[in-house]
Amino acid sequence: MSAIEQGSRAPDFDLPRDGGGNVSLSQLAGKKVVLYFYPKDDTPGCTNEAMDFTALSDEFAANDAVVVGVSPDPVSKHEKFIAKHGLGVILASDEETTMLQAYGVWKEKSMYGRTYMGVERSTFLIDASGTVAKVWPKVKVKGHAQEVLEAVKAL
């Protein structure tokens, strides 16, 4: 699957989320959506990223933006992750990787000579009309949430 590019229509999704129920792009229509994809709950990089977005959550909200983190972890794991670190972002579960594939972030990775499929840390900023305004592939966590917030403010 090719990656989603800036200026293209964001693929809709409907995924189970923390706290019960689902989150979908269509229910967030009219708001800016920060969609960040991360490999795994409660690992160092993913924890820092979630905490950075949480620390800025009031500013995102003040700029009419909703932050949604997506990983293949089950909802039960997301809820433990949120409780452990006091996270303030929506976490959606894509255990079947359908959405991860639709956004082009489910990639072949390798570690210690082993090849496996996993999430390439990426962020998509979707404007209020559902168009991808900016894409950050292969995200480095440090300073990323602040950079995304600046892009949200510029929209």
C-alpha positions in Angstrom: 0.0 0.0 0.0 1.4 3.4 -0.9 1.7 6.0 1.8 -0.9 8.7 2.2 0.4 12.0 0.8 -0.2 15.6 1.8 -3.3 17.0 0.0 -5.0 13.6 -0.3 -8.2 12.6 1.4 -7.6 10.9 4.7 -9.0 7.3 4.8 -11.9 7.0 7.2 -11.5 4.6 10.1 -13.7 3.3 12.9 -11.7 1.7 15.7 -12.3 0.6 19.2 -10.9 3.1 21.7 -10.0 3.4 25.4 -12.9 3.9 27.7 -15.3 1.9 25.5 -16.9 2.7 22.2 -15.2 3.6 18.9 -13.5 6.6 17.4 -13.9 7.4 13.7 -12.7 10.1 11.4 -16.3 10.9 10.3 -17.3 11.6 14.0 -14.4 14.0 14.2 -15.4 15.9 11.1 -15.1 19.7 11.5 -12.1 19.3 13.8 -8.4 19.1 13.1 -7.2 15.6 13.8 -3.7 14.6 14.8 -3.3 11.0 14.0 -0.1 9.5 15.4 0.8 5.9 14.8 3.2 4.2 17.2 4.5 0.6 17.6 3.7 -0.5 21.1 2.2 0.7 24.4 4.6 1.2 27.4 7.9 1.1 25.5 10.3 4.1 26.1 9.8 6.0 22.8 6.0 5.4 22.7 5.6 6.4 26.3 7.6 9.6 25.8 5.6 10.4 22.6 2.2 9.8 24.4 3.3 11.9 27.4 4.5 14.8 25.1 1.1 14.9 23.3 -0.7 14.7 26.7 1.4 17.6 28.1 0.2 19.7 25.1 -3.4 18.4 25.0 -4.9 21.6 26.3 -3.2 23.6 23.6 -4.3 21.1 20.9 -7.9 21.4 22.2 -7.6 25.2 22.3 -6.8 25.0 18.6 -9.8 22.7 17.8 -7.6 19.6 17.4 -8.1 16.1 18.6 -5.1 13.8 19.2 -5.6 10.1 18.4 -2.8 7.6 18.9 -3.1 4.3 17.0 -1.3 1.0 17.5 -2.0 -2.7 17.1 -2.2 -3.2 20.8 -5.6 -4.3 22.2 -7.9 -1.7 24.0 -7.2 -3.5 27.4 -3.5 -2.7 27.0 -4.2 0.9 26.0 -6.2 1.3 29.2 -3.4 0.0 31.4 -1.0 2.3 29.5 -3.2 5.4 30.0 -3.7 4.6 33.7 0.0 4.0 34.4 1.1 7.2 32.8 -1.9 9.5 33.2 -2.3 10.0 29.5 -4.8 12.5 28.1 -5.1 11.4 24.4 -7.4 9.0 22.7 -5.8 5.6 22.0 -7.4 3.5 19.3 -6.7 -0.2 18.7 -6.1 -1.6 15.2 -5.4 -5.2 16.0 -6.2 -6.3 12.4 -3.8 -3.6 11.1 -6.5 -2.6 8.4 -6.1 1.1 9.2 -2.3 0.9 9.7 -2.1 -0.6 6.2 -4.6 2.0 4.7 -2.3 4.8 6.0 0.9 3.0 4.7 2.5 2.7 8.1 2.5 -1.1 8.5 5.9 -1.9 7.2 8.5 -4.6 7.2 11.1 -3.9 9.9 14.2 -5.7 11.1 15.9 -6.0 14.5 18.8 -8.2 15.4 18.7 -9.8 12.0 15.0 -10.8 12.4 12.5 -9.4 9.9 8.9 -8.7 11.0 5.9 -6.5 10.3 5.4 -3.5 12.5 4.4 0.1 12.8 6.6 2.8 11.4 6.2 5.8 13.8 4.4 8.4 11.7 2.0 11.3 12.3 -0.7 12.7 10.0 -2.3 16.1 10.5 -5.8 16.1 9.0 -7.7 19.4 8.5 -11.3 20.0 9.4 -12.5 18.9 5.9 -10.7 15.5 6.1 -7.7 16.4 3.9 -4.2 15.4 5.0 -2.5 18.7 5.7 0.9 17.4 6.7 2.7 14.0 7.1 5.6 13.2 9.3 7.1 9.8 8.3 9.7 8.0 10.5 9.2 10.3 13.5 11.9 11.0 16.0 10.0 11.5 19.3 12.0 14.4 20.9 10.3 17.7 20.1 7.8 16.1 17.8 4.6 16.9 19.7 5.6 20.6 19.8 6.3 20.6 16.1 2.9 19.1 15.4 1.2 21.7 17.6 2.9 24.5 15.6 1.5 22.9 12.4 -1.9 22.7 13.9 -1.8 26.4 14.9 -0.7 27.3 11.3 -3.8 25.6 9.8 
